[in-house]
Amino acid sequence: VSNIPIAGYILTGKEKSLLVYNFTVQGPLANSKVKHTPLKNLPKSMYGYIKRLFLTPVRVYKKVSDMTHDLIKKGIPVPAVP
């Protein structure tokens, strides 16, 4: 999913992970208790999705702008924007 241009970044972010499961382990190794802690990071992950969704146009514009500046520095003509 993370390899899909634009949508992959929105869904997975820099960590390139879509789903994260949280567990809590307590006690000694020989007699430990493992407990699934669902929804622990849900607000943080939802914030990440929304943030990436709204900031992606800015990110794409910046990359295109940087690429244009690199082409101009190399002397490669770029189309004029009307």
Backbone as CSV, one residue per row, in Angstrom:
resi,resn,N_x,N_y,N_z,CA_x,CA_y,CA_z,C_x,C_y,C_z
1,VAL,0.826,-1.187,0.000,0.000,0.000,0.000,0.874,1.255,0.000
2,SER,1.988,1.224,0.707,2.825,2.420,0.808,3.479,2.798,-0.515
3,ASN,3.529,1.880,-1.480,4.144,2.170,-2.775,3.206,2.870,-3.747
4,ILE,1.935,2.993,-3.404,0.990,3.708,-4.256,1.316,5.195,-4.144
5,PRO,1.552,5.879,-5.281,1.925,7.304,-5.182,0.853,8.100,-4.450
6,ILE,1.041,9.050,-3.727,0.138,9.935,-2.984,-0.738,9.175,-1.989
7,ALA,-1.612,8.277,-2.435,-2.514,7.571,-1.518,-1.739,6.704,-0.526
8,GLY,-0.654,6.100,-0.969,0.152,5.282,-0.073,0.739,6.100,1.055
9,TYR,1.188,7.308,0.737,1.733,8.184,1.781,0.635,8.619,2.754
10,ILE,-0.530,8.948,2.229,-1.626,9.381,3.097,-2.009,8.265,4.064
11,LEU,-2.096,7.042,3.568,-2.530,5.920,4.406,-1.457,5.419,5.361
12,THR,-0.193,5.444,4.948,0.832,4.805,5.770,1.816,5.754,6.434
13,GLY,2.015,6.941,5.892,2.942,7.894,6.495,4.385,7.473,6.330
14,LYS,5.270,8.113,7.085,6.699,7.836,6.983,7.046,6.441,7.492
15,GLU,6.262,5.928,8.444,6.538,4.604,9.013,6.190,3.485,8.051
16,LYS,5.411,3.792,6.998,4.962,2.814,6.009,4.227,1.648,6.656
17,SER,3.388,1.973,7.633,2.585,0.936,8.274,1.127,1.359,8.259
18,LEU,0.266,0.425,7.926,-1.157,0.708,7.839,-1.861,0.350,9.140
19,LEU,-1.497,-0.772,9.705,-2.103,-1.224,10.956,-1.036,-1.411,12.023
20,VAL,-1.376,-1.015,13.210,-0.471,-1.202,14.331,-1.264,-1.853,15.455
21,TYR,-0.754,-2.931,15.996,-1.384,-3.595,17.124,-0.549,-3.327,18.368
22,ASN,-1.203,-2.937,19.426,-0.500,-2.650,20.674,-0.791,-3.736,21.697
23,PHE,0.270,-4.170,22.353,0.159,-5.173,23.403,0.907,-4.679,24.629
24,THR,0.445,-5.105,25.780,1.132,-4.828,27.031,1.566,-6.167,27.603
25,VAL,2.840,-6.283,27.947,3.372,-7.514,28.527,3.818,-7.195,29.942
26,GLN,3.304,-7.975,30.903,3.657,-7.761,32.305,4.079,-9.072,32.940
27,GLY,4.981,-8.967,33.864,5.418,-10.138,34.613,6.724,-10.701,34.098
28,PRO,7.241,-11.720,34.797,8.501,-12.344,34.393,8.332,-13.106,33.081
29,LEU,9.429,-13.334,32.398,9.400,-13.992,31.094,8.729,-15.363,31.145
30,ALA,9.004,-16.125,32.183,8.448,-17.473,32.284,6.949,-17.464,32.573
31,ASN,6.442,-16.405,33.168,5.028,-16.355,33.546,4.450,-14.964,33.207
32,SER,4.634,-14.536,31.984,4.182,-13.197,31.606,2.731,-13.217,31.144
33,LYS,2.101,-12.078,31.284,0.724,-11.901,30.831,0.743,-10.891,29.689
34,VAL,0.150,-11.297,28.571,0.085,-10.439,27.394,-1.347,-9.967,27.239
35,LYS,-1.497,-8.663,27.108,-2.833,-8.086,26.994,-2.860,-7.173,25.772
36,HIS,-3.840,-7.398,24.935,-4.024,-6.537,23.765,-4.651,-5.232,24.240
37,THR,-4.091,-4.098,23.833,-4.644,-2.796,24.212,-5.169,-2.105,22.959
38,PRO,-6.402,-2.433,22.574,-6.946,-1.869,21.341,-7.243,-0.378,21.473
39,LEU,-7.188,0.288,20.361,-7.542,1.706,20.244,-6.663,2.640,21.067
40,LYS,-5.529,2.171,21.526,-4.656,3.015,22.331,-4.128,4.185,21.520
41,ASN,-3.716,3.928,20.280,-3.145,4.979,19.442,-4.119,5.494,18.389
42,LEU,-5.395,5.187,18.517,-6.359,5.591,17.505,-6.406,7.104,17.315
43,PRO,-6.490,7.912,18.374,-6.509,9.366,18.135,-5.258,9.852,17.418
44,LYS,-4.095,9.314,17.773,-2.843,9.722,17.143,-2.823,9.311,15.671
45,SER,-3.266,8.096,15.364,-3.248,7.638,13.976,-4.290,8.373,13.140
46,MET,-5.451,8.659,13.702,-6.470,9.414,12.972,-5.963,10.824,12.684
47,TYR,-5.283,11.419,13.643,-4.693,12.737,13.437,-3.675,12.678,12.299
48,GLY,-2.886,11.616,12.274,-1.894,11.444,11.215,-2.533,11.324,9.845
49,TYR,-3.608,10.526,9.732,-4.310,10.386,8.454,-4.834,11.737,7.975
50,ILE,-5.503,12.438,8.870,-6.109,13.722,8.503,-5.033,14.744,8.139
51,LYS,-3.973,14.782,8.930,-2.873,15.716,8.658,-2.259,15.449,7.285
52,ARG,-1.959,14.177,7.000,-1.364,13.841,5.709,-2.335,14.104,4.561
53,LEU,-3.623,13.877,4.786,-4.626,14.106,3.753,-4.649,15.575,3.340
54,PHE,-4.651,16.471,4.311,-4.730,17.891,4.001,-3.391,18.503,3.594
55,LEU,-2.287,17.939,4.043,-0.984,18.503,3.706,-0.367,17.906,2.437
56,THR,-0.965,16.858,1.888,-0.421,16.238,0.691,-0.362,17.192,-0.497
57,PRO,-1.386,18.018,-0.767,-1.242,18.957,-1.892,-0.041,19.893,-1.724
58,VAL,0.226,20.334,-0.523,1.376,21.199,-0.271,2.662,20.425,-0.538
59,ARG,2.706,19.185,-0.092,3.882,18.337,-0.287,4.150,18.105,-1.771
60,VAL,3.095,17.817,-2.544,3.246,17.587,-3.978,3.706,18.867,-4.669
61,TYR,3.113,20.000,-4.313,3.507,21.280,-4.905,4.977,21.572,-4.620
62,LYS,5.418,21.316,-3.400,6.810,21.577,-3.029,7.755,20.708,-3.850
63,LYS,7.411,19.428,-4.028,8.276,18.538,-4.802,8.370,18.986,-6.261
64,VAL,7.236,19.396,-6.831,7.240,19.858,-8.217,8.052,21.150,-8.324
65,SER,7.885,22.042,-7.365,8.623,23.298,-7.355,10.128,23.052,-7.240
66,ASP,10.517,22.161,-6.338,11.940,21.829,-6.182,12.515,21.219,-7.459
67,MET,11.739,20.355,-8.088,12.191,19.717,-9.314,12.354,20.765,-10.428
68,THR,11.432,21.719,-10.494,11.529,22.784,-11.490,12.787,23.619,-11.280
69,HIS,13.071,23.961,-10.028,14.281,24.735,-9.725,15.546,23.962,-10.093
70,ASP,15.539,22.654,-9.851,16.695,21.822,-10.219,16.901,21.811,-11.735
71,LEU,15.792,21.720,-12.494,15.899,21.721,-13.957,16.436,23.051,-14.465
72,ILE,15.968,24.152,-13.869,16.435,25.475,-14.271,17.931,25.621,-13.986
73,LYS,18.390,25.139,-12.833,19.820,25.198,-12.486,20.672,24.416,-13.475
74,LYS,20.116,23.320,-13.984,20.848,22.489,-14.945,20.774,23.043,-16.363
75,GLY,19.997,24.133,-16.556,19.885,24.742,-17.875,18.850,24.077,-18.762
76,ILE,18.011,23.252,-18.202,16.971,22.573,-18.985,15.743,23.480,-19.009
77,PRO,15.220,23.789,-20.205,14.065,24.678,-20.281,12.810,24.009,-19.712
78,VAL,12.024,24.780,-19.009,10.749,24.298,-18.469,9.620,25.106,-19.093
79,PRO,8.457,24.502,-19.287,7.347,25.223,-19.899,6.913,26.402,-19.023
80,ALA,6.554,27.498,-19.667,6.068,28.672,-18.934,4.605,28.439,-18.548
81,VAL,4.241,28.892,-17.392,2.868,28.768,-16.920,2.139,30.059,-17.263
82,PRO,1.010,29.946,-17.994,0.291,31.171,-18.395,-0.314,31.901,-17.217
